[in-house]
Amino acid sequence: MADIKYYDVILKPVITEKSMNAMSLKKYTFLVHTEATKTQIKEAVEKMFEGTKVKSVNTMNLDGKKRRRGAVVGRTAKTKKAIVQLTEDSKDIEIFEGL
């Protein structure tokens, strides 16, 4: 298993209609490192965003899609997505403000 630092865990936020609606329930969706565990994701969110307390983390592994270019068939990279639920007394994450 790779030695992953907390700043390498979260790659980018997922901005979709479904994830934006879940923000009213204090659920935030991120693309994360494929080898990151739930405890590493929880630690990364609490360290990167001051004043946040994580209640739970749900993860899902997404396989790469098949892509074809002429006769050559390949796959895109595998990804991992995490849905982070914050506690009620936790601060909101500011990167989603104004979207």
RAHUSUL-V56420 format. One record per backbone hydrogen bond with DSSP energy under -0.5 kcal/mol. CO is the residue of the C=O (numbers start at 0). NH is the residue of the N-H. E is the energy in kcal/mol with one decimal. If there is no record, write none. Layout:
co=[CO/CO]
nh=[NH/NH]
e=[E/E]
This chain:
co=[1/2/4/4/5/5/8/8/11/12/13/15/16/17/18/19/20/21/21/22/25/27/28/29/30/30/31/32/36/37/38/39/40/41/42/43/44/47/48/50/52/55/57/59/60/61/64/66/68/71/73/78/79/80/81/81/82/82/83/83/84/84/86/91/92/93/95]
nh=[3/4/7/8/8/9/10/32/30/14/15/19/20/21/22/22/23/24/26/25/85/83/13/81/10/11/79/35/40/41/42/43/44/45/46/47/48/49/51/90/86/84/82/80/62/78/75/73/71/68/66/61/31/59/29/83/57/84/27/85/54/55/89/93/95/96/98]
e=[-1.1/-0.5/-1.6/-0.6/-0.7/-0.7/-0.6/-2.2/-3.4/-0.6/-0.8/-2.2/-1.8/-1.5/-0.7/-0.5/-1.0/-1.3/-1.7/-1.7/-2.6/-3.4/-2.2/-2.9/-2.7/-1.3/-0.7/-1.6/-2.1/-2.4/-2.2/-2.3/-2.2/-2.1/-1.8/-2.6/-2.0/-0.6/-1.3/-2.2/-2.4/-2.8/-3.2/-2.7/-0.5/-2.5/-2.3/-3.1/-1.5/-2.6/-2.7/-3.1/-2.6/-2.3/-2.6/-0.6/-2.5/-0.5/-2.6/-0.5/-3.2/-1.6/-1.0/-0.5/-1.1/-1.7/-1.2]
